[in-house]
């Protein structure tokens, strides 16, 4: 899974301390192999906690929608992006 952590040395990633970072990368960019590993390693409850408490900027709305269905959580309240993450006044972003 080294390819998922392109900006750091994988040896520096602590699976527990950096779980939000790991989950964001795996759930957004990982293959089925990595996703299965994350589910085995962290468990369904930790995935739900990740989405309930964290609106990680790397997680797309499409990925969030998929996991709402996959985790049978369509009626749950999940964390939302901060207003500054939803829109940018920077001219080059448009």
C-alpha positions in Angstrom: 0.0 0.0 0.0 3.0 2.3 -0.1 1.7 3.9 -3.3 -1.2 5.4 -1.3 1.1 7.4 0.9 3.0 9.2 -1.8 4.1 12.3 0.3 5.6 10.5 3.3 7.6 7.4 4.2 5.2 4.6 4.9 7.4 3.7 7.9 6.4 6.9 9.5 2.6 6.1 9.3 1.2 4.7 12.5 -1.9 2.8 11.7 -3.7 3.8 15.0 -2.4 7.3 15.5 -2.9 8.2 11.8 -6.0 6.2 11.2 -8.0 9.1 9.7 -5.2 9.7 7.2 -4.9 6.0 6.4 -8.7 5.5 6.0 -9.0 8.6 3.8 -6.3 7.4 1.4 -7.5 3.8 1.3 -11.3 4.6 1.0 -10.7 7.3 -1.7 -7.9 5.9 -3.7 -7.4 2.2 -2.7 -8.2 -0.9 -4.7 -10.5 -3.6 -3.4 -7.5 -5.3 -1.9 -6.7 -2.2 0.2 -10.3 -1.6 1.1 -10.8 -5.2 2.3 -7.6 -4.8 4.4 -9.0 -1.6 6.0 -12.3 -3.3 6.8 -10.5 -6.2 8.4 -8.0 -4.0 10.3 -10.3 -1.2 11.5 -13.7 -2.9 11.4 -17.1 -1.5 10.4 -17.6 0.5 13.6 -14.3 2.4 13.0 -15.3 3.2 9.5 -18.6 4.5 10.7 -16.9 6.6 13.3 -14.6 8.0 10.7 -17.5 9.2 8.6 -19.6 10.4 11.6 -16.8 12.5 13.1 -14.5 13.4 10.2 -15.2 15.1 6.9 -11.7 14.5 5.6 -10.9 16.8 2.6 -9.6 13.9 0.5 -12.9 12.0 0.6 -15.1 13.0 -2.3 -18.9 13.3 -2.1 -19.1 10.3 -4.4 -17.0 8.2 -2.0 -19.1 9.4 0.9 -22.3 8.4 -0.9 -21.0 5.0 -1.7 -20.0 4.3 1.9 -23.4 5.6 3.2 -25.0 2.8 1.2 -22.3 0.2 1.9 -22.5 0.8 5.7 -26.3 1.0 5.7 -26.1 4.6 7.1 -28.3 6.6 4.8 -30.3 8.1 7.7 -27.3 8.9 9.9 -25.8 12.3 10.4 -22.2 12.5 9.2 -19.7 15.2 9.6 -19.9 18.0 7.0 -17.2 20.1 5.4 -16.3 23.4 6.8 -17.7 26.3 4.8 -14.2 27.3 3.7 -13.7 23.8 2.2 -16.9 24.0 0.1 -16.1 27.1 -1.8 -13.0 29.0 -2.7 -12.6 32.6 -3.7 -9.3 31.9 -5.2 -9.4 32.8 -8.9 -7.4 29.8 -10.1 -9.8 27.3 -8.6 -12.8 28.1 -10.8 
